Amino acid sequence: MAQELDHSGHQGGADAPVVIELYRCTDPGPWQVAEALTGDLVVEPDAGRGPAQGASGAAVSALEQAMAADVRLYLSLAERLARHPADAHLFTLLDQIDTEKVDEAALVELAAAAERVESAAHAAKLRAAAALAGRQRMACAELAEHTRGPSGLAGDELTARLRTSAKGGADLVRRGHALNTYLMATGDALSRGEIDAARARVIVDGLQHVGWEVAVAVEDRVLPKAADRTAAQLRYDVSRALVAVDADEAEARARARATSRRVTRPRNEGDEIASMRIEGPAGDILALDLALDATARAAKAAGDERTMDQLRFDALAGIGEHALATGHLGDPAMGADLARTGGHLPHLNLTMTLDQLMPAGDQPPHTREAERAPGTEPAPEEAAAGSDAPEITWPPALSGERLEPEQVPELAGYGPISPATARALAAGGVWRRIVTDPLTGSVLDVGHTRYRPTRAIAEHIVARDRTCVRPGCSHQASSCQLDHTIPFNHADPAHGGPTSVANLGPLCARDHQVKTHAGFHLTQVEPGIFEWTTPTGHRYRRERDGTTTSLTHQPPRRDPAWDELPPF
């Protein structure tokens, strides 16, 4: 369908406000034109990108004005956004555009331009990570002697500052190094916004296990078309190019990669749903897929009404449930026994307050009244007969049970679940319920339907802290090492840290080594509240609920006066 242009060349109504911005690129070239819908002429005094001025400071020449008008006449806002490089000026332009006043084509290109800016910012983050890793202070020879993981500390510093996982911090350093050394062409494409962060990750991660000669050869093959391929298609291109470049080496790499086969820890997907990822040799994964599919088809043929996806999941989940119940995984003749702790089978921890352990009908009336959100009206059945329409409140009153955040039950290794689900799980099986005081949150009881708990201090610490106490770390406390915050003195225990709930905290293997050998200082200011100081001087406090509070820098605050400053 044909589109009409108004007198300014912009698609839309004749009264749409238009601004023309003239600026010169840092490198010699023709004048460029960008449009922002703000209603005023933009004249930026920036020497690098300001309007053209002669040596005498004259205004934009008539010739340049005419050139701008010609460009404006034939290029829509969408086209100008599509052609604009990912630079500071594009960021400013995007911030000025009123999304209510532009057409649909411009909105699509606005989103694409924003992604280019985002790619350029991500490239800057990776450059910073690579530069940090190259600093002498980030090297730790002592740590290298005690761990098979990264011996540098840059990833650990970034992990705490960015509130990410240990793997996330290490990946930033690894990818930053690759994009600023042997995969510089990919790094440059990311900086220019030609590819996004997802495509850059596909290339870097797909080539991390090969020598730089092979990596460069593959990059030369896949990068030219990377922007026009989806991430999945690009992953296929990288895999095919790896075999094509060196088929013999590809076989050796496959054998080496097979040693890294793994099943990830559960990931919270919300609404009491979790996911796990299986990585391993393609033949083994396909065999598992076929077995699950055949099991599901057989059940469907027998009249089972569950969907194929439900049947496949139930068949796989049933293996774990049966193992926890019997202590044996797989065929009794060929499978494996489950490890035991103190002679007991593994268990799953469920934390809930005492009042939530009781069914709603058994709670005293004053407890139910206290749970009503402040400022809300009673439920309709509790309201007096013949009353007027309920007053509108904000936030609006919601039906159903209302809890304080501290009252929400939590399943270890997953996160929050509903009270009804928690009560059902606590009723029996392989679950261990941990009951807390509804007012203070302190542990009242650690119970199990199968055995009496031992190691009371360890159980208390695991129940209290739930995960590794390094800011952002999600390793479950039950699989961590219990660390003495003030080190225990084996030669003279009276002059060392005590073995108590106020001086113990769970640390995963990596964070335990970092604290012990790499200059990360830890204090426990209160039982369950931990403060960290990193080698760069950054300080963080890990709160009881796992929240990280920065003690070094306050978060940025928006000052209206800053709106007048350039973005970079």
HUKATA-V490780 format. One record per residue. RES is the residue in one small letter. PHI is phi in degrees with one decimal (NA if undefined). Layout:
res=RES phi=PHI
res=RES phi=PHI
This chain:
res=m phi=NA
res=a phi=-67.9
res=q phi=-117.2
res=e phi=-93.8
res=l phi=-109.2
res=d phi=-79.7
res=h phi=-62.7
res=s phi=-93.3
res=g phi=90.0
res=h phi=-89.9
res=q phi=-70.0
res=g phi=137.6
res=g phi=-73.0
res=a phi=-69.6
res=d phi=-95.8
res=a phi=-67.7
res=p phi=-68.4
res=v phi=-132.7
res=v phi=-127.3
res=i phi=-109.3
res=e phi=-112.8
res=l phi=-105.5
res=y phi=-152.8
res=r phi=-104.5
res=c phi=-67.3
res=t phi=-65.8
res=d phi=-94.5
res=p phi=-58.5
res=g phi=175.6
res=p phi=-72.3
res=w phi=-64.9
res=q phi=-117.7
res=v phi=-125.5
res=a phi=-131.3
res=e phi=-120.7
res=a phi=-132.7
res=l phi=-91.5
res=t phi=-122.2
res=g phi=100.4
res=d phi=-128.9
res=l phi=-68.5
res=v phi=-96.4
res=v phi=-127.7
res=e phi=-95.7
res=p phi=-80.1
res=d phi=-59.1
res=a phi=-64.4
res=g phi=-81.1
res=r phi=-133.5
res=g phi=-81.6
res=p phi=-65.1
res=a phi=-65.5
res=q phi=-137.3
res=g phi=-76.6
res=a phi=-62.1
res=s phi=-89.1
res=g phi=79.9
res=a phi=-67.8
res=a phi=-71.2
res=v phi=-55.9
res=s phi=-68.7
res=a phi=-63.1
res=l phi=-63.6
res=e phi=-67.9
res=q phi=-63.2
res=a phi=-66.5
res=m phi=-61.8
res=a phi=-62.7
res=a phi=-63.5
res=d phi=-64.3
res=v phi=-64.0
res=r phi=-63.4
res=l phi=-69.9
res=y phi=-105.2
res=l phi=-113.3
res=s phi=-77.3
res=l phi=-59.8
res=a phi=-60.1
res=e phi=-67.2
res=r phi=-65.7
res=l phi=-64.9
res=a phi=-65.1
res=r phi=-90.2
res=h phi=-74.6
res=p phi=-68.9
res=a phi=-81.5
res=d phi=-141.3
res=a phi=-63.4
res=h phi=-66.8
res=l phi=-64.4
res=f phi=-59.3
res=t phi=-63.5
res=l phi=-60.7
res=l phi=-62.4
res=d phi=-69.9
res=q phi=-88.2
res=i phi=-71.8
res=d phi=-89.3
res=t phi=-66.7
res=e phi=-82.3
res=k phi=-112.5
res=v phi=-114.7
res=d phi=-82.1
res=e phi=-66.3
res=a phi=-62.7
res=a phi=-66.7
res=l phi=-64.2
res=v phi=-62.8
res=e phi=-71.3
res=l phi=-62.9
res=a phi=-62.5
res=a phi=-65.9
res=a phi=-65.6
res=a phi=-61.2
res=e phi=-67.0
res=r phi=-64.9
res=v phi=-63.2
res=e phi=-61.6
res=s phi=-63.7
res=a phi=-63.5
res=a phi=-66.0
res=h phi=-65.2
res=a phi=-62.3
res=a phi=-64.1
res=k phi=-63.7
res=l phi=-68.1
res=r phi=-63.5
res=a phi=-63.7
res=a phi=-63.2
res=a phi=-66.3
res=a phi=-65.6
res=l phi=-61.7
res=a phi=-64.2
res=g phi=-82.7
res=r phi=-75.6
res=q phi=-62.1
res=r phi=-66.4
res=m phi=-88.4
res=a phi=-91.9
res=c phi=-142.2
res=a phi=-64.3
res=e phi=-64.5
res=l phi=-66.1
res=a phi=-61.1
res=e phi=-77.2
res=h phi=-119.2
res=t phi=-146.7
res=r phi=-94.5
res=g phi=-84.5
res=p phi=-58.8
res=s phi=-88.1
res=g phi=-81.3
res=l phi=-106.2
res=a phi=-60.2
res=g phi=-62.0
res=d phi=-68.5
res=e phi=-62.3
res=l phi=-69.4
res=t phi=-58.0
res=a phi=-69.4
res=r phi=-70.4
res=l phi=-94.5
res=r phi=56.1
res=t phi=-118.2
res=s phi=-78.1
res=a phi=-60.6
res=k phi=-65.6
res=g phi=-62.9
res=g phi=-65.8
res=a phi=-64.4
res=d phi=-65.1
res=l phi=-58.9
res=v phi=-66.4
res=r phi=-63.1
res=r phi=-69.4
res=g phi=-61.1
res=h phi=-61.5
res=a phi=-63.2
res=l phi=-74.4
res=n phi=-109.1
res=t phi=-129.7
res=y phi=-80.7
res=l phi=-113.4
res=m phi=-64.5
res=a phi=-63.4
res=t phi=-67.4
res=g phi=-61.8
res=d phi=-66.1
res=a phi=-62.9
res=l phi=-67.7
res=s phi=-63.0
res=r phi=-82.0
res=g phi=79.1
res=e phi=-75.0
res=i phi=-128.0
res=d phi=-96.2
res=a phi=-63.2
res=a phi=-64.0
res=r phi=-69.4
res=a phi=-62.5
res=r phi=-63.3
res=v phi=-59.1
res=i phi=-68.3
res=v phi=-65.1
res=d phi=-67.3
res=g phi=-69.7
res=l phi=-114.3
res=q phi=-71.6
res=h phi=-100.8
res=v phi=-118.8
res=g phi=-69.1
res=w phi=-64.7
res=e phi=-63.1
res=v phi=-67.4
res=a phi=-60.0
res=v phi=-66.4
res=a phi=-63.4
res=v phi=-68.7
res=e phi=-57.5
res=d phi=-60.5
res=r phi=-82.1
res=v phi=-100.1
res=l phi=-65.5
res=p phi=-56.3
res=k phi=-105.9
res=a phi=-60.0
res=a phi=-65.0
res=d phi=-99.7
res=r phi=-113.3
res=t phi=-70.5
res=a phi=-60.0
res=a phi=-66.0
res=q phi=-65.1
res=l phi=-65.7
res=r phi=-61.8
res=y phi=-63.7
res=d phi=-60.8
res=v phi=-64.0
res=s phi=-62.4
res=r phi=-67.5
res=a phi=-66.0
res=l phi=-61.4
res=v phi=-70.5
res=a phi=-65.5
res=v phi=-68.9
res=d phi=-156.9
res=a phi=-65.3
res=d phi=-64.1
res=e phi=-66.5
res=a phi=-62.1
res=e phi=-66.3
res=a phi=-65.2
res=r phi=-65.3
res=a phi=-63.0
res=r phi=-65.8
res=a phi=-68.0
res=r phi=-64.7
res=a phi=-62.4
res=t phi=-71.8
res=s phi=-98.7
res=r phi=-59.4
res=r phi=-163.1
res=v phi=-122.4
res=t phi=-73.1
res=r phi=-71.7
res=p phi=-60.5
res=r phi=-118.4
res=n phi=-70.7
res=e phi=-109.8
res=g phi=85.0
res=d phi=55.6
res=e phi=62.3
res=i phi=-114.7
res=a phi=-131.1
res=s phi=-139.1
res=m phi=-135.9
res=r phi=-116.8
res=i phi=-109.2
res=e phi=-125.6
res=g phi=-178.9
res=p phi=-54.3
res=a phi=-57.9
res=g phi=-62.3
res=d phi=-68.4
res=i phi=-65.6
res=l phi=-66.6
res=a phi=-63.9
res=l phi=-63.2
res=d phi=-62.2
res=l phi=-65.6
res=a phi=-64.3
res=l phi=-64.9
res=d phi=-66.2
res=a phi=-66.3
res=t phi=-62.0
res=a phi=-65.4
res=r phi=-66.0
res=a phi=-65.5
res=a phi=-65.3
res=k phi=-63.9
res=a phi=-64.2
res=a phi=-83.8
res=g phi=100.6
res=d phi=-65.1
res=e phi=-89.5
res=r phi=-67.4
res=t phi=-73.0
res=m phi=-60.9
res=d phi=-62.7
res=q phi=-64.8
res=l phi=-67.0
res=r phi=-62.1
res=f phi=-65.2
res=d phi=-60.8
res=a phi=-65.5
res=l phi=-74.0
res=a phi=-64.8
res=g phi=-62.1
res=i phi=-63.5
res=g phi=-67.4
res=e phi=-62.0
res=h phi=-66.5
res=a phi=-65.4
res=l phi=-66.7
res=a phi=-78.7
res=t phi=-105.6
res=g phi=82.0
res=h phi=-140.5
res=l phi=-101.0
res=g phi=86.8
res=d phi=-60.5
res=p phi=-55.9
res=a phi=-82.0
res=m phi=-126.5
res=g phi=-79.9
res=a phi=-131.9
res=d phi=-78.3
res=l phi=-81.7
res=a phi=-66.1
res=r phi=-118.2
res=t phi=-116.4
res=g phi=60.9
res=g phi=83.2
res=h phi=-115.5
res=l phi=-70.8
res=p phi=-60.3
res=h phi=-141.4
res=l phi=-114.3
res=n phi=-90.8
res=l phi=-127.4
res=t phi=-105.0
res=m phi=-153.5
res=t phi=-76.1
res=l phi=-60.3
res=d phi=-70.1
res=q phi=-80.0
res=l phi=-67.4
res=m phi=-82.7
res=p phi=-57.0
res=a phi=-56.1
res=g phi=-70.5
res=d phi=-91.1
res=q phi=-77.9
res=p phi=-64.5
res=p phi=-55.7
res=h phi=-66.1
res=t phi=-70.2
res=r phi=-66.1
res=e phi=-66.9
res=a phi=-68.3
res=e phi=-78.9
res=r phi=-67.7
res=a phi=-61.0
res=p phi=-58.2
res=g phi=86.4
res=t phi=-102.9
res=e phi=-86.0
res=p phi=-62.0
res=a phi=-61.9
res=p phi=-53.2
res=e phi=-69.5
res=e phi=-92.8
res=a phi=-74.2
res=a phi=-68.7
res=a phi=-64.6
res=g phi=78.3
res=s phi=-74.2
res=d phi=-71.6
res=a phi=-58.9
res=p phi=-63.2
res=e phi=-70.0
res=i phi=-75.9
res=t phi=-120.1
res=w phi=-134.9
res=p phi=-67.9
res=p phi=-63.8
res=a phi=-68.6
res=l phi=-114.3
res=s phi=-80.0
res=g phi=94.7
res=e phi=-71.5
res=r phi=-118.0
res=l phi=-126.7
res=e phi=-75.1
res=p phi=-52.9
res=e phi=-70.3
res=q phi=-89.0
res=v phi=-71.2
res=p phi=-62.5
res=e phi=-133.9
res=l phi=-99.3
res=a phi=-59.1
res=g phi=88.6
res=y phi=-130.0
res=g phi=142.2
res=p phi=-67.1
res=i phi=-136.5
res=s phi=-76.0
res=p phi=-58.8
res=a phi=-62.6
res=t phi=-64.5
res=a phi=-61.9
res=r phi=-65.1
res=a phi=-67.6
res=l phi=-69.6
res=a phi=-71.0
res=a phi=-69.4
res=g phi=172.3
res=g phi=81.0
res=v phi=-94.0
res=w phi=-89.5
res=r phi=-113.3
res=r phi=-90.5
res=i phi=-117.7
res=v phi=-97.0
res=t phi=-119.4
res=d phi=-69.6
res=p phi=-66.5
res=l phi=-96.2
res=t phi=-99.9
res=g phi=80.2
res=s phi=-74.8
res=v phi=-71.8
res=l phi=-97.0
res=d phi=-157.0
res=v phi=-117.5
res=g phi=-117.2
res=h phi=-151.3
res=t phi=-79.9
res=r phi=-116.5
res=y phi=-157.1
res=r phi=-81.7
res=p phi=-70.0
res=t phi=-121.3
res=r phi=53.3
res=a phi=-57.5
res=i phi=-64.9
res=a phi=-61.8
res=e phi=-63.6
res=h phi=-64.8
res=i phi=-63.9
res=v phi=-61.9
res=a phi=-68.3
res=r phi=-74.5
res=d phi=-92.9
res=r phi=71.4
res=t phi=-133.8
res=c phi=-52.8
res=v phi=-91.9
res=r phi=-72.5
res=p phi=-51.3
res=g phi=88.7
res=c phi=-74.8
res=s phi=-108.7
res=h phi=-61.3
res=q phi=-65.3
res=a phi=-59.5
res=s phi=-64.5
res=s phi=-105.3
res=c phi=-95.4
res=q phi=-91.9
res=l phi=-82.5
res=d phi=-99.2
res=h phi=-77.6
res=t phi=-57.1
res=i phi=-90.9
res=p phi=-52.8
res=f phi=-74.4
res=n phi=-96.0
res=h phi=-69.9
res=a phi=-76.5
res=d phi=-143.6
res=p phi=-54.3
res=a phi=-67.1
res=h phi=-108.5
res=g phi=-121.3
res=g phi=-73.2
res=p phi=-77.0
res=t phi=-94.1
res=s phi=-147.7
res=v phi=-65.4
res=a phi=-86.4
res=n phi=-132.0
res=l phi=-124.1
res=g phi=-157.4
res=p phi=-77.9
res=l phi=-129.2
res=c phi=-68.4
res=a phi=-58.3
res=r phi=-63.6
res=d phi=-70.7
res=h phi=-65.3
res=q phi=-67.5
res=v phi=-63.8
res=k phi=-66.3
res=t phi=-78.6
res=h phi=-120.1
res=a phi=-119.2
res=g phi=83.1
res=f phi=-87.0
res=h phi=-101.9
res=l phi=-126.9
res=t phi=-129.5
res=q phi=-112.9
res=v phi=-70.3
res=e phi=-143.0
res=p phi=-54.6
res=g phi=92.4
res=i phi=-118.7
res=f phi=-120.9
res=e phi=-117.5
res=w phi=-114.1
res=t phi=-126.1
res=t phi=-92.0
res=p phi=-59.3
res=t phi=-84.3
res=g phi=93.0
res=h phi=-71.6
res=r phi=-123.3
res=y phi=-136.4
res=r phi=-117.4
res=r phi=-95.7
res=e phi=-77.3
res=r phi=-62.4
res=d phi=-88.0
res=g phi=93.6
res=t phi=-65.7
res=t phi=-104.3
res=t phi=-111.5
res=s phi=-78.3
res=l phi=-103.7
res=t phi=-99.8
res=h phi=-124.1
res=q phi=-78.5
res=p phi=-62.8
res=p phi=-62.4
res=r phi=-113.1
res=r phi=-83.0
res=d phi=-107.5
res=p phi=-54.3
res=a phi=-66.5
res=w phi=-69.9
res=d phi=-60.8
res=e phi=-86.2
res=l phi=-92.1
res=p phi=-65.0
res=p phi=-71.3
res=f phi=-130.0
